[in-house]
Amino acid sequence: MEELMKELNSIKKYIPYNTYRTIKGQMKSGNMAAARTGINRIKKRVEGQAYGHTCN
């Protein structure tokens, strides 16, 4: 859970507060698979924006 929290905090500035709370709640309830999926989707979107791609 600590590893996921570090990842979530590293992308916190790219996501709305409610999304942050949702993923944090998923981790607290033990639904790590859903939290991991959400974090990966956000990372993919942020990574694409870094290269100028906005259609992700």
N, CA, C and O atoms as CSV, one atom per row, in Angstrom:
chain,resi,resn,atom,element,x,y,z
A,1,MET,N,N,0.813,-1.189,0.000
A,1,MET,CA,C,0.000,0.000,0.000
A,1,MET,C,C,0.864,1.264,0.000
A,1,MET,O,O,0.494,2.275,-0.598
A,2,GLU,N,N,1.995,1.201,0.662
A,2,GLU,CA,C,2.882,2.370,0.704
A,2,GLU,C,C,3.395,2.728,-0.684
A,2,GLU,O,O,3.504,3.905,-1.028
A,3,GLU,N,N,3.710,1.712,-1.477
A,3,GLU,CA,C,4.201,1.958,-2.834
A,3,GLU,C,C,3.134,2.657,-3.676
A,3,GLU,O,O,3.430,3.596,-4.415
A,4,LEU,N,N,1.896,2.190,-3.558
A,4,LEU,CA,C,0.808,2.816,-4.301
A,4,LEU,C,C,0.565,4.248,-3.831
A,4,LEU,O,O,0.279,5.123,-4.648
A,5,MET,N,N,0.673,4.494,-2.538
A,5,MET,CA,C,0.484,5.854,-2.020
A,5,MET,C,C,1.560,6.792,-2.553
A,5,MET,O,O,1.274,7.947,-2.869
A,6,LYS,N,N,2.793,6.307,-2.656
A,6,LYS,CA,C,3.864,7.134,-3.210
A,6,LYS,C,C,3.563,7.482,-4.660
A,6,LYS,O,O,3.754,8.622,-5.082
A,7,GLU,N,N,3.090,6.492,-5.426
A,7,GLU,CA,C,2.746,6.746,-6.822
A,7,GLU,C,C,1.586,7.721,-6.925
A,7,GLU,O,O,1.599,8.626,-7.760
A,8,LEU,N,N,0.581,7.536,-6.072
A,8,LEU,CA,C,-0.584,8.414,-6.089
A,8,LEU,C,C,-0.185,9.845,-5.746
A,8,LEU,O,O,-0.651,10.790,-6.383
A,9,ASN,N,N,0.661,10.006,-4.758
A,9,ASN,CA,C,1.106,11.347,-4.382
A,9,ASN,C,C,1.966,11.990,-5.468
A,9,ASN,O,O,1.992,13.215,-5.587
A,10,SER,N,N,2.662,11.188,-6.253
A,10,SER,CA,C,3.489,11.758,-7.314
A,10,SER,C,C,2.648,12.287,-8.478
A,10,SER,O,O,3.097,13.163,-9.216
A,11,ILE,N,N,1.425,11.758,-8.645
A,11,ILE,CA,C,0.564,12.231,-9.731
A,11,ILE,C,C,-0.571,13.104,-9.220
A,11,ILE,O,O,-1.465,13.471,-9.982
A,12,LYS,N,N,-0.542,13.436,-7.945
A,12,LYS,CA,C,-1.632,14.188,-7.317
A,12,LYS,C,C,-1.898,15.517,-8.016
A,12,LYS,O,O,-3.053,15.929,-8.130
A,13,LYS,N,N,-0.868,16.185,-8.478
A,13,LYS,CA,C,-1.054,17.501,-9.091
A,13,LYS,C,C,-1.708,17.424,-10.469
A,13,LYS,O,O,-2.129,18.449,-11.004
A,14,TYR,N,N,-1.801,16.238,-11.048
A,14,TYR,CA,C,-2.386,16.078,-12.372
A,14,TYR,C,C,-3.848,15.646,-12.342
A,14,TYR,O,O,-4.485,15.559,-13.391
A,15,ILE,N,N,-4.389,15.373,-11.151
A,15,ILE,CA,C,-5.737,14.812,-11.076
A,15,ILE,C,C,-6.625,15.667,-10.182
A,15,ILE,O,O,-6.129,16.363,-9.296
A,16,PRO,N,N,-7.938,15.618,-10.408
A,16,PRO,CA,C,-8.856,16.324,-9.509
A,16,PRO,C,C,-8.831,15.712,-8.105
A,16,PRO,O,O,-8.475,14.547,-7.929
A,17,TYR,N,N,-9.211,16.509,-7.123
A,17,TYR,CA,C,-9.179,16.073,-5.735
A,17,TYR,C,C,-10.094,14.878,-5.506
A,17,TYR,O,O,-9.741,13.963,-4.762
A,18,ASN,N,N,-11.263,14.876,-6.138
A,18,ASN,CA,C,-12.193,13.759,-5.941
A,18,ASN,C,C,-11.622,12.451,-6.476
A,18,ASN,O,O,-11.852,11.393,-5.891
A,19,THR,N,N,-10.889,12.511,-7.568
A,19,THR,CA,C,-10.249,11.312,-8.104
A,19,THR,C,C,-9.199,10.806,-7.130
A,19,THR,O,O,-9.085,9.602,-6.900
A,20,TYR,N,N,-8.435,11.724,-6.560
A,20,TYR,CA,C,-7.429,11.364,-5.557
A,20,TYR,C,C,-8.086,10.656,-4.379
A,20,TYR,O,O,-7.599,9.626,-3.914
A,21,ARG,N,N,-9.194,11.216,-3.902
A,21,ARG,CA,C,-9.897,10.624,-2.764
A,21,ARG,C,C,-10.472,9.257,-3.104
A,21,ARG,O,O,-10.470,8.353,-2.269
A,22,THR,N,N,-10.964,9.107,-4.328
A,22,THR,CA,C,-11.530,7.824,-4.747
A,22,THR,C,C,-10.465,6.736,-4.726
A,22,THR,O,O,-10.684,5.656,-4.176
A,23,ILE,N,N,-9.325,7.018,-5.319
A,23,ILE,CA,C,-8.255,6.018,-5.376
A,23,ILE,C,C,-7.726,5.720,-3.975
A,23,ILE,O,O,-7.433,4.571,-3.644
A,24,LYS,N,N,-7.608,6.763,-3.157
A,24,LYS,CA,C,-7.158,6.567,-1.784
A,24,LYS,C,C,-8.149,5.680,-1.015
A,24,LYS,O,O,-7.738,4.818,-0.239
A,25,GLY,N,N,-9.438,5.892,-1.230
A,25,GLY,CA,C,-10.465,5.079,-0.595
A,25,GLY,C,C,-10.425,3.638,-1.051
A,25,GLY,O,O,-10.653,2.723,-0.260
A,26,GLN,N,N,-10.135,3.430,-2.334
A,26,GLN,CA,C,-10.015,2.071,-2.854
A,26,GLN,C,C,-8.869,1.340,-2.163
A,26,GLN,O,O,-8.981,0.157,-1.841
A,27,MET,N,N,-7.766,2.052,-1.936
A,27,MET,CA,C,-6.633,1.428,-1.265
A,27,MET,C,C,-6.974,1.099,0.184
A,27,MET,O,O,-6.622,0.026,0.674
A,28,LYS,N,N,-7.651,2.007,0.868
A,28,LYS,CA,C,-7.999,1.771,2.272
A,28,LYS,C,C,-8.946,0.596,2.431
A,28,LYS,O,O,-8.879,-0.137,3.418
A,29,SER,N,N,-9.841,0.418,1.445
A,29,SER,CA,C,-10.809,-0.678,1.545
A,29,SER,C,C,-10.214,-2.008,1.111
A,29,SER,O,O,-10.850,-3.051,1.261
A,30,GLY,N,N,-8.992,-1.981,0.570
A,30,GLY,CA,C,-8.326,-3.215,0.183
A,30,GLY,C,C,-8.473,-3.569,-1.276
A,30,GLY,O,O,-8.044,-4.643,-1.698
A,31,ASN,N,N,-9.074,-2.680,-2.060
A,31,ASN,CA,C,-9.270,-2.945,-3.480
A,31,ASN,C,C,-8.048,-2.425,-4.257
A,31,ASN,O,O,-8.133,-1.437,-4.986
A,32,MET,N,N,-6.935,-3.102,-4.085
A,32,MET,CA,C,-5.669,-2.657,-4.681
A,32,MET,C,C,-5.677,-2.755,-6.203
A,32,MET,O,O,-5.040,-1.947,-6.879
A,33,ALA,N,N,-6.386,-3.729,-6.742
A,33,ALA,CA,C,-6.426,-3.889,-8.196
A,33,ALA,C,C,-7.074,-2.676,-8.855
A,33,ALA,O,O,-6.581,-2.188,-9.871
A,34,ALA,N,N,-8.161,-2.192,-8.292
A,34,ALA,CA,C,-8.852,-1.028,-8.848
A,34,ALA,C,C,-7.991,0.229,-8.695
A,34,ALA,O,O,-7.939,1.063,-9.599
A,35,ALA,N,N,-7.323,0.361,-7.558
A,35,ALA,CA,C,-6.457,1.512,-7.333
A,35,ALA,C,C,-5.293,1.494,-8.323
A,35,ALA,O,O,-4.938,2.528,-8.889
A,36,ARG,N,N,-4.711,0.332,-8.528
A,36,ARG,CA,C,-3.604,0.200,-9.485
A,36,ARG,C,C,-4.062,0.560,-10.897
A,36,ARG,O,O,-3.345,1.245,-11.627
A,37,THR,N,N,-5.256,0.098,-11.286
A,37,THR,CA,C,-5.799,0.405,-12.608
A,37,THR,C,C,-5.974,1.909,-12.781
A,37,THR,O,O,-5.592,2.466,-13.809
A,38,GLY,N,N,-6.545,2.559,-11.789
A,38,GLY,CA,C,-6.745,4.001,-11.861
A,38,GLY,C,C,-5.437,4.764,-11.964
A,38,GLY,O,O,-5.318,5.696,-12.760
A,39,ILE,N,N,-4.468,4.377,-11.173
A,39,ILE,CA,C,-3.164,5.046,-11.205
A,39,ILE,C,C,-2.498,4.849,-12.560
A,39,ILE,O,O,-1.927,5.790,-13.112
A,40,ASN,N,N,-2.564,3.647,-13.096
A,40,ASN,CA,C,-1.955,3.381,-14.402
A,40,ASN,C,C,-2.620,4.195,-15.504
A,40,ASN,O,O,-1.938,4.707,-16.391
A,41,ARG,N,N,-3.936,4.319,-15.457
A,41,ARG,CA,C,-4.644,5.120,-16.473
A,41,ARG,C,C,-4.223,6.580,-16.403
A,41,ARG,O,O,-4.004,7.217,-17.433
A,42,ILE,N,N,-4.112,7.099,-15.212
A,42,ILE,CA,C,-3.713,8.495,-15.044
A,42,ILE,C,C,-2.279,8.697,-15.518
A,42,ILE,O,O,-1.981,9.672,-16.207
A,43,LYS,N,N,-1.395,7.777,-15.149
A,43,LYS,CA,C,0.001,7.879,-15.585
A,43,LYS,C,C,0.112,7.854,-17.105
A,43,LYS,O,O,0.902,8.594,-17.691
A,44,LYS,N,N,-0.689,6.996,-17.740
A,44,LYS,CA,C,-0.665,6.905,-19.191
A,44,LYS,C,C,-1.116,8.222,-19.816
A,44,LYS,O,O,-0.523,8.695,-20.786
A,45,ARG,N,N,-2.168,8.806,-19.254
A,45,ARG,CA,C,-2.677,10.074,-19.776
A,45,ARG,C,C,-1.656,11.193,-19.566
A,45,ARG,O,O,-1.431,11.996,-20.471
A,46,VAL,N,N,-1.040,11.257,-18.395
A,46,VAL,CA,C,-0.058,12.293,-18.090
A,46,VAL,C,C,1.179,12.126,-18.974
A,46,VAL,O,O,1.736,13.108,-19.465
A,47,GLU,N,N,1.598,10.888,-19.169
A,47,GLU,CA,C,2.765,10.608,-20.012
A,47,GLU,C,C,2.515,11.065,-21.441
A,47,GLU,O,O,3.407,11.629,-22.074
A,48,GLY,N,N,1.331,10.832,-21.952
A,48,GLY,CA,C,0.989,11.261,-23.305
A,48,GLY,C,C,0.992,12.775,-23.432
A,48,GLY,O,O,1.408,13.306,-24.462
A,49,GLN,N,N,0.536,13.473,-22.409
A,49,GLN,CA,C,0.511,14.927,-22.439
A,49,GLN,C,C,1.927,15.499,-22.428
A,49,GLN,O,O,2.170,16.584,-22.958
A,50,ALA,N,N,2.845,14.772,-21.829
A,50,ALA,CA,C,4.234,15.234,-21.773
A,50,ALA,C,C,4.844,15.279,-23.171
A,50,ALA,O,O,5.757,16.063,-23.431
A,51,TYR,N,N,4.336,14.436,-24.071
A,51,TYR,CA,C,4.858,14.412,-25.439
A,51,TYR,C,C,3.969,15.169,-26.410
A,51,TYR,O,O,4.162,15.075,-27.622
A,52,GLY,N,N,3.004,15.915,-25.903
A,52,GLY,CA,C,2.155,16.725,-26.761
A,52,GLY,C,C,0.960,15.990,-27.326
A,52,GLY,O,O,0.248,16.541,-28.166
A,53,HIS,N,N,0.717,14.768,-26.896
A,53,HIS,CA,C,-0.439,14.018,-27.377
A,53,HIS,C,C,-1.596,14.289,-26.425
A,53,HIS,O,O,-1.468,14.095,-25.216
A,54,THR,N,N,-2.725,14.736,-26.967
A,54,THR,CA,C,-3.861,15.044,-26.108
A,54,THR,C,C,-5.045,14.137,-26.360
A,54,THR,O,O,-6.063,14.254,-25.679
A,55,CYS,N,N,-4.941,13.249,-27.307
A,55,CYS,CA,C,-6.066,12.361,-27.655
A,55,CYS,C,C,-5.878,10.985,-27.037
A,55,CYS,O,O,-5.828,9.988,-27.757
A,56,ASN,N,N,-5.774,10.916,-25.726
A,56,ASN,CA,C,-5.592,9.627,-25.062
A,56,ASN,C,C,-6.863,9.177,-24.450
A,56,ASN,O,O,-6.911,8.107,-23.843
